[in-house]
Amino acid sequence: MEQDELDGSVLQQFSSMQTIDREELVKEMIRLVGSDVNQAAARFYLEMNQWSVQGAVCSYFDLQSTNFNLPGMVFIRDITIGEGESVPPKTRFVKTWRVQNPGPDCWPPGCIL
């Protein structure tokens, strides 16, 4: 099954759900996500999303896929144009800061401020 077909199939399942029975919604969440989620976790995600199965499934996968470290940055000091200094209107200038990566991982290629 191709990705577009899968997306359409899942969207159709969401749009056809008309129940407000919370136990049915829990079962549907577990069916869609699989055995990786138990009833208590399914209920948690559903409550967090006002009992929207679509929102709960999206939240589940968003939170489960965060097994990476976000890049961090610590401001050290101004190099050019210090705090409180002004620049006249229409003046071209270059602002430079000294920052530091506080984490153990390198910043990803193309990371800009």
C-alpha positions in Angstrom: 0.0 0.0 0.0 1.4 3.4 -1.0 1.7 6.3 1.4 -1.2 8.3 -0.2 -3.5 5.3 0.0 -2.6 4.7 3.6 -3.2 8.4 4.5 -6.5 8.3 2.7 -7.5 5.1 4.5 -6.6 6.5 7.9 -8.4 9.8 7.2 -11.5 7.9 6.1 -11.5 5.9 9.3 -11.2 9.1 11.4 -14.0 10.8 9.5 -16.4 7.9 9.8 -16.2 7.7 13.6 -19.4 9.0 15.1 -19.2 7.5 18.6 -18.9 9.4 21.8 -18.5 6.2 23.9 -15.2 6.7 25.5 -14.4 3.0 25.8 -15.0 2.6 22.1 -12.6 5.6 21.4 -9.9 3.9 23.6 -10.3 0.7 21.7 -10.1 2.6 18.3 -6.9 4.4 19.5 -5.3 1.1 20.4 -6.4 -0.5 17.1 -4.9 2.4 15.1 -1.6 2.7 17.1 -1.1 -1.0 17.8 0.0 -2.9 20.9 2.6 -0.2 21.8 -0.1 1.7 23.7 -2.1 0.3 26.6 -5.6 1.4 27.8 -4.3 3.9 30.3 -2.0 5.5 27.8 -4.7 5.6 25.2 -7.1 7.2 27.7 -4.4 9.8 28.6 -3.8 10.8 24.9 -7.6 10.9 24.3 -8.3 13.1 27.3 -5.4 15.4 26.4 -7.1 15.9 23.0 -10.7 16.3 24.2 -11.5 12.7 23.1 -10.5 13.3 19.5 -9.0 10.0 18.2 -7.2 11.8 15.3 -5.6 14.3 17.8 -4.7 11.6 20.2 -3.0 9.5 17.5 -1.1 12.5 16.2 0.0 13.4 19.8 1.1 9.9 20.4 3.3 9.7 17.4 4.7 13.2 18.0 5.7 12.4 21.5 7.0 8.9 20.6 9.2 10.2 17.8 11.1 12.7 20.0 14.1 10.4 20.5 16.5 13.1 19.3 18.2 16.0 21.1 17.3 19.5 20.0 20.2 21.8 19.4 20.9 24.3 22.2 22.5 27.7 22.3 23.8 29.8 25.2 24.4 33.5 24.7 27.9 34.5 25.8 28.3 38.2 24.8 27.9 40.8 22.2 30.9 41.1 19.9 29.7 44.1 17.8 27.0 46.7 18.8 26.7 46.1 22.5 23.5 46.1 24.6 21.9 49.5 24.6 24.0 50.9 21.7 22.0 52.4 18.9 22.4 52.4 15.1 21.2 55.4 13.0 18.2 54.6 10.7 19.1 53.2 7.2 22.6 52.3 8.4 23.9 48.9 7.2 25.6 47.0 10.0 26.6 43.5 11.0 25.6 42.3 14.4 27.8 39.6 15.9 27.2 37.6 19.1 29.3 34.9 20.7 27.2 31.9 21.4 28.1 28.4 22.7 26.7 25.0 22.1 26.0 23.7 25.6 25.2 20.1 24.5 27.2 17.1 23.7 26.0 17.0 20.0 27.1 19.1 17.1 24.6 21.5 15.6 23.1 20.1 12.4 24.5 21.3 9.1 22.8 24.5 7.9 21.8 25.5 11.4 21.6 29.3 11.4 20.5 32.0 13.8 
